[in-house]
Amino acid sequence: MEPSAGVSKQDIREQIWDYMESQNLADFPRPVHHRIPNFKGAPRAAEHLPRLQAFQTARTVKVNPDAPQKNARFFVLESKKTLLVPTPRLRTGLFNKITPPPGATKDILRKCATSQGVRNYSTPVGLDSRVLVDLVVVGSVAVSEKGWRIGKGEGYADLEYAMMVSMGAVSEATPVITIVHDCQVVDVPEALLEGHDLTVDYILTPTRVIATGCERPKPTGITWSKISREMMEKIPVLRRLREQERQAGKDVALQGEPGDPSSHQKAPPGTVTRPQNVPGLEEDSVGAARGSLQGEGAPFAADVYVGNLPRDARVSDLKRVLRELGAAPLRLTWQGPRRRAFLHYQDPASAQRALACLQGLRLGPGTLRVALARQQRDK
């Protein structure tokens, strides 16, 4: 599968997502649209990782938290290396260190490698920890044999790497690996790449190990002119890094601020922003904070409505999916006969994060309807 001429990054993403779904190459969670796609054969692709010299010599490995990299996280733990996983959307910091319990069996290590395990066995790693990362494993939607990578469009992998550069955790010599299905290896026009885009050195698929020999420079730090004020508000660790670089005399003008050379231009493709064009994903933090659906089953202010449940769905099915996605609520109100449920979270921010995770989710043949309970009432 090759993209046609004159395509954009988003065109390539959509082609990959559509192809993986239509050919039934995708794996849970589905549909894979707007995600780093999990795929059938991901464990087999990850089996190449321990055989790489770059892995064998690494002591500290950073692996993204997405489903297709679960086995990569397991291999890091099994090899008794230090595993670092980015915090979800960088809300509470940059890294979490995964620390299995003493004497952990393989089964326990596999649990530690899941999204639930990442939460249960992790401790935050601060900016002052002087951590050195020897190997980086990222997810991709598409990647070329030259090492040119396209993510899901939110810019987090690029930003995580740039932040690691700024704090001295990685250098140009630090290898970057991605694990994808063979169909995700496509031609990527160089014209689509920007200076902040992360490239990769190795591509692992179920059938191949590709050493890209990529000569395109990796990001050398945070490009502050690509960072919006909204992103700064959402990611506290960015504010700390910006202050450190300001004190070092660097230009830290944000997108659209005086000093940003592109402030008079339209933001270029790939700018770090909130996900766009995700059906049903609406920003309503104020509404969520004020209240939720009043009445039966929705007594809290931070509730998420889940509708269009299959008639034969069981509450255990929904709970399992929520655990896998890292969106387990404090409490769940099940209204099976009415084909709906309410998820009660600790605060509006937690509800918003869960809402983002659940967009496009299927439980059976149909796509679930999800919304903040306040929005559902307004509709």
C-alpha positions in Angstrom: 0.0 0.0 0.0 1.6 3.3 -1.1 0.2 6.8 -0.7 -0.6 8.7 -3.9 1.3 11.8 -5.0 0.5 15.2 -3.5 -0.8 13.7 -0.2 -0.6 15.3 3.2 0.3 13.7 6.5 -3.3 13.3 7.4 -4.1 11.7 4.0 -1.4 9.0 4.8 -2.8 8.5 8.3 -6.3 8.0 6.9 -5.1 5.6 4.2 -3.2 3.5 6.8 -6.1 3.4 9.3 -8.7 2.6 6.6 -6.5 -0.2 5.1 -5.8 -1.8 8.5 -9.5 -1.9 9.3 -10.6 -3.1 5.9 -8.1 -5.9 5.8 -8.7 -6.9 9.4 -5.1 -6.3 10.3 -6.0 -4.1 13.3 -6.2 -5.4 16.8 -7.8 -4.2 20.0 -8.6 -1.3 20.7 -10.6 -0.7 17.5 -11.2 1.2 15.4 -7.6 2.3 15.0 -8.5 5.7 13.6 -6.9 8.6 15.6 -4.6 6.1 17.4 -1.2 4.6 17.2 -2.7 1.4 15.6 -2.4 -1.9 17.4 -2.1 -4.7 14.9 -2.1 -8.5 14.6 1.5 -9.7 14.8 2.7 -6.9 17.1 4.2 -9.5 19.6 6.1 -11.1 16.7 7.4 -7.7 15.6 8.6 -6.9 19.2 10.5 -10.2 19.3 13.2 -8.6 17.1 14.0 -6.1 19.8 16.1 -8.2 22.3 18.3 -9.3 19.4 19.3 -5.7 18.4 22.8 -4.6 19.6 21.3 -1.3 20.5 18.9 -3.0 22.9 21.5 -5.4 24.4 23.8 -2.5 25.4 21.1 -0.2 26.7 20.5 0.2 30.4 17.6 2.6 30.3 14.9 2.4 27.7 12.0 4.7 27.1 9.0 3.0 25.5 5.7 4.7 24.5 2.6 3.5 26.4 0.5 2.4 23.3 -0.8 -1.2 22.9 1.5 -2.3 20.1 4.5 -1.7 22.3 3.3 -3.7 25.2 5.7 -6.6 24.4 8.6 -4.2 24.0 7.9 -3.0 27.5 7.9 -6.6 28.8 11.2 -7.3 27.1 12.8 -4.3 28.8 11.5 -5.5 32.2 12.5 -9.1 31.6 16.0 -8.0 30.7 16.2 -6.1 34.0 16.7 -2.8 32.3 15.2 0.5 33.5 11.8 1.1 31.8 10.6 4.7 31.4 7.1 5.4 30.0 5.8 8.9 29.2 3.0 10.1 31.4 -0.4 10.2 29.5 -0.4 13.4 27.4 2.4 14.7 29.6 -0.2 16.0 32.1 1.8 15.2 35.3 5.4 15.1 34.1 7.5 13.6 31.4 8.4 10.0 32.6 7.2 7.3 34.9 9.7 4.6 36.0 8.1 1.2 36.1 9.3 -0.8 39.1 8.0 -4.4 39.3 7.6 -5.9 42.8 10.6 -7.9 44.1 10.8 -11.4 42.7 8.2 -10.7 40.0 7.4 -13.6 37.8 7.0 -13.4 34.0 3.2 -13.1 34.5 3.7 -10.2 36.9 6.1 -8.5 34.4 3.6 -8.9 31.7 1.0 -7.1 33.9 3.5 -4.4 34.6 3.9 -3.9 30.8 0.1 -3.2 30.4 -1.5 0.2 30.7 -2.9 -0.8 34.1 0.5 -2.0 35.2 2.1 1.2 34.1 -0.2 3.0 36.5 0.1 0.6 39.4 3.9 0.1 39.4 5.2 3.5 38.4 6.9 6.3 40.1 7.4 9.8 38.6 10.9 10.8 37.3 11.5 14.5 37.8 13.4 16.9 35.6 16.3 17.0 38.1 16.8 13.3 38.1 19.7 13.4 35.6 18.3 10.4 33.8 20.2 9.2 30.7 18.1 7.3 28.1 20.1 4.8 26.0 17.3 3.7 23.6 13.9 5.2 22.6 11.0 3.1 21.3 8.1 5.0 19.7 4.9 4.1 18.0 4.0 5.3 14.4 1.1 5.4 12.1 3.4 5.4 9.1 7.1 5.2 8.5 9.4 5.1 5.5 12.4 2.9 5.0 14.4 6.1 5.1 13.3 6.5 8.7 10.8 9.3 8.1 8.0 8.9 10.6 4.3 10.1 10.8 2.5 9.8 14.2 -1.2 10.1 14.9 -1.1 13.9 14.6 -0.9 15.2 18.1 2.8 15.7 18.2 3.5 14.0 21.6 6.3 11.7 20.5 8.1 14.6 18.8 7.6 16.8 21.9 8.7 14.0 24.3 11.9 13.6 22.4 12.5 17.4 22.2 12.0 17.6 25.9 14.4 14.8 26.5 17.0 16.7 24.4 16.4 19.8 26.5 16.9 18.0 29.8 20.0 16.2 28.5 18.5 12.7 28.6 19.2 11.9 24.9 21.6 12.9 22.2 21.8 12.7 18.4 23.5 9.3 18.9 20.6 7.8 20.9 18.9 5.1 18.7 15.2 5.4 18.0 13.1 2.3 17.1 9.5 2.0 16.0 7.4 -1.2 15.9 4.8 -1.3 13.1 2.9 -3.7 10.8 4.5 -4.2 7.3 1.7 -2.3 5.7 2.7 0.8 7.7 6.0 1.0 5.9 5.3 3.3 3.0 7.0 6.1 1.1 6.8 9.4 2.9 7.5 12.5 0.8 10.4 14.5 2.3 8.4 17.7 1.7 6.1 16.7 4.5 8.9 16.7 7.1 9.6 19.6 9.4 12.5 20.3 11.7 10.7 19.1 14.8 9.7 15.7 13.3 11.4 12.7 15.0 13.0 10.2 12.7 13.8 6.6 13.4 16.9 4.4 13.1 15.3 0.9 13.1 11.9 -0.3 12.0 10.6 -3.6 13.4 7.8 -5.4 11.6 6.5 -9.0 12.0 8.6 -10.0 9.0 11.6 -7.6 8.9 14.2 -5.5 10.7 15.0 -2.4 8.7 18.1 -0.4 9.6 17.1 3.0 8.0 20.6 4.6 8.1 18.6 7.9 8.4 20.9 10.9 8.0 18.2 13.5 8.6 19.0 15.3 11.9 16.8 14.6 14.8 15.2 17.5 16.8 17.8 19.4 18.8 15.4 20.7 21.4 12.0 22.2 21.9 10.9 24.5 19.0 9.0 27.0 21.2 7.5 28.7 18.3 5.5 25.5 17.6 4.1 25.4 21.1 0.8 27.1 21.7 -0.3 28.8 24.9 -3.0 26.2 25.3 -0.3 23.4 25.3 1.7 25.3 27.9 -1.3 25.4 30.2 -1.9 21.7 29.8 1.7 20.5 30.4 3.3 21.9 33.6 6.7 20.3 32.8 6.9 22.4 29.7 6.6 25.6 31.8 9.5 24.5 33.9 11.7 23.7 30.9 10.8 27.0 29.3 11.8 28.9 32.4 15.1 27.0 32.5 15.8 27.8 28.8 14.8 31.5 29.3 17.3 31.8 32.1 19.9 30.2 29.8 19.3 33.1 27.4 17.4 31.1 24.7 14.5 32.4 22.6 11.4 30.9 24.1 8.7 32.9 22.3 5.6 30.8 21.9 3.5 30.4 18.8 1.9 33.7 17.9 3.9 35.7 20.5 6.2 38.6 19.6 9.6 37.1 18.6 8.0 34.1 16.9 9.1 34.5 13.2 6.0 32.6 12.0 3.5 34.5 14.2 2.0 36.2 11.1 1.7 32.9 9.2 -0.8 30.0 9.5 0.5 27.3 11.8 2.3 24.7 9.7 1.2 21.0 9.4 2.4 19.0 12.4 2.2 21.8 14.9 1.5 20.4 18.4 -2.2 21.0 19.0 -5.3 19.4 20.4 -6.5 16.4 18.2 -8.7 17.7 15.4 -11.7 16.2 13.6 -12.4 13.6 16.3 -16.1 13.0 16.2 -17.8 13.9 19.4 -14.6 15.3 21.1 -15.6 18.6 22.5 -13.9 20.9 24.9 -16.3 21.6 27.8 -14.1 21.7 30.9 -16.3 24.6 32.3 -19.5 22.6 31.7 -18.0 19.5 33.3 -16.9 21.5 36.3 -20.3 23.0 36.8 -22.3 19.8 36.8 -23.4 16.6 35.0 -26.5 14.9 34.0 -28.9 15.3 36.9 -30.9 12.3 38.0 -30.5 8.6 38.2 -27.0 7.2 37.9 -25.1 10.5 37.5 -24.5 12.2 40.9 -21.0 13.5 40.3 -19.7 16.5 38.4 -17.1 14.5 36.5 -19.2 11.9 34.7 -18.9 10.4 31.2 -21.9 9.1 29.4 -21.5 5.9 27.4 -24.4 5.0 25.0 -25.3 2.7 22.2 -24.2 -0.3 24.2 -25.0 -3.7 22.5 -28.1 -5.3 23.8 -26.2 -8.3 25.0 -23.3 -6.3 26.5 -22.2 -7.2 30.0 -20.8 -4.7 32.6 -17.7 -6.9 32.8 -17.0 -6.3 29.1 -17.1 -2.6 29.5 -14.9 -2.7 32.6 -12.3 -4.8 30.8 -12.2 -2.3 27.9 -11.8 0.6 30.3 -9.0 -1.1 32.2 -7.1 -1.8 28.9 -7.4 1.8 27.8 -6.3 3.2 31.1 -9.7 4.9 31.6 -11.1 2.9 34.6 -13.5 5.2 36.6 -13.9 5.5 40.4 -17.4 4.0 40.0 -19.5 2.7 37.1 -23.3 3.0 36.9 -24.7 0.3 34.6 -28.0 0.8 32.9 -27.9 -2.2 30.5 -31.6 -2.3 29.6 -31.3 1.3 28.5 -28.1 0.5 26.6 -26.1 3.0 28.5 -23.7 3.5 31.4 -22.2 6.4 33.4 -18.5 6.5 34.4 -17.8 8.6 37.5 -14.3 10.1 37.7 -12.4 11.9 40.4 -12.5 15.3 38.7 -13.4 17.0 35.4 -9.8 16.7 34.1 -9.9 12.9 34.6 -13.3 12.8 32.8 -11.8 14.7 29.9 -8.9 12.4 29.6 -11.2 9.3 29.6 -13.4 11.0 27.0 -10.4 11.4 24.7 -9.4 7.7 25.1 -12.9 6.4 24.4 -13.6 8.2 21.1 -14.6 5.8 18.3 -14.6 2.8 20.7 -16.5 -0.3 19.6 -18.0 -2.9 21.9 -19.5 -5.3 19.5 -20.6 -4.3 16.0 -21.4 -0.6 16.6 -19.5 2.4 17.8 -20.3 3.6 21.3 -21.5 7.1 21.9 -19.4 8.9 24.5 -19.8 12.4 25.9 -19.5 14.4 29.1 -22.7 13.7 30.9 -23.4 17.5 30.9 -23.1 17.6 27.1 -25.4 14.6 26.8 -28.1 16.3 28.9 -27.8 19.5 26.8 -28.4 17.5 23.6 
